[in-house]
Amino acid sequence: MDGIALYRDNGLMSASLEQRRHLATAIPGPRSIELMARKLAAVAQGVGTTLPVFAVEAGGGIVKDVDGNSLIDLGSGIAVTTVGNSAPRVVDAVREQVEAFTHTCFMVTPYEGYVAVAEALNRLTPGDHDKRSALFNSGAEAVENAIKVARAWTKKQAVVTFDHAYHGRTNLTMAMTAKSMPYKSGFGPFAPEVYRAPMSYPYRDAAFSKEGAVDGELAAHRAINVIEKQVGAGNLAAVVIEPIQGEGGFIVPADGFLPAIAAWCTANGVVFIADEVQTGFARTGAMFACHHEGVVPDLIVTAKGIAGGLPLSAVTGRAEMMDAAHISGLGGTYGGNPIACAAALATIETIETDGLVERAREIGGLMLDTLHRMQADDDRIGDVRGRGAMIAVELVRSGTDEPDADLAKAVATAAHQAGVIVLTCGTYGNVLRFLPPLSISDALLTEGLDVVATALTGTRA
């Protein structure tokens, strides 16, 4: 049996955690309730939680809580544990590195792991041009550093992002993020010289123009027209875009949109930055989402799935651009921590050795087939979209395309209570998103989706 088949049939190979959903108590159980009371007394109120349970173990497609409940994981810690929680190679690599040393700061006494991760990123990211990489801690931090690189290279200041975008929670990335609540509300003023262009959103665009919904070049022309009139290429350092928007609702732009935006950037001396924080590292059925349309970004930002659950992020890009920043202009105390670098190298090895890009495509096919059948029986599922193991359904009020955030919340809550971790997202809060670890078995994935289907049926008036 090949590696892919082992994942398909059994979930994460060598997983010690039993791969089955099991409810020992109601959700939440008594121990989680006790811990939640402690959390409320000790942790800042602004740090919210999606599920009222506290994890003690996770692996394959299962998260186990303090009360002995085993939940099916369709969230991967928001696309972080792509290769599975505590994946064997990652555990071994981290253990070996911890025993050697935990930190020296790469800017003080460098180490090979950082260099090896940079080499791997330069090899794996789109394009065969000469590249350089720099490592950081979080997606938001990497986005900020990509902007620094673009400004240093172009000697210009303005930045364009898109409707429905999410790029982080720091001051600059809040300005770049579209949705106010909960990400921006009350936290201004924000960084200046950030502008917004219309995104290609096929499901929503169809209400205004059927041609515009499917013609990515036409949608790109609309965005470029806004950019040229409201910003001007002569002032513009960078255009930053998620190839598939994450928090905005897993929006897959119409074919041709990304290549047209990238081509305009090249023609006008603007740095094209792909934010692949959520879409990177096999998540969409390609190593990076840009690969689906052959787009080669000038700079690409990665994080989340890069290191199997440890904090790490990166900016990778054209050598001449990455080298535009002066010495010591890029860096940070923890950036490229040796333990995180060891985890990243093991994560990349797992993806490549175990065929997880192909596994993501298999998972996507299974999810799309199941969700399209659900859609055929329920007109409240307005749209099913995504690529690979990054799939979403947009929920609307019956007989309309009006977003139904209450329905999304109700379905997610019912699924949680039945032992399935599912997340919501979207500008309108009406999207259910599915980000299963690639280590999940087909049986667990199918069972999890069946629970979601039952939860959706249970909300009918």
Secondary structure, 3 states (H helix, E strand, C coil): CCHHHHHHHHCCCCCCCCCCCECCCCCCCHHHHHHHHHHHHHCCCCCCCCCCCCEEEEECCEEEECCCCEEEECCHHHHCCCCCCCCHHHHHHHHHHHHHCCCCCCCCCCCHHHHHHHHHHHHHCCCCCCEEEEEECCHHHHHHHHHHHHHHHHCCCEEEEECCCCCCCCHHHHHHCCCCCCCCCCCCCCCCCEEEECCCCHHHHCCCCHHHHHCHHHHHHHHHHHHHHHCCHHHEEEEEECCCECCCCCECCCCCHHHHHHHHHHHCCCEEEEECCCCCCCCCCCCCHHHHHCCCCCEEEECHHHHCCCCCEEEEEEHHHHCCCCCCCCCCCCCCCHHHHHHHHHHHHHHHHCCHHHHHHHHHHHHHHHHHHHHHHCCCEEEEEEECCEEEEEEECCCCCCECHHHHHHHHHHHHHCCEECEEECCCCCEEEECCCCCCCHHHHHHHHHHHHHHHHCCCC
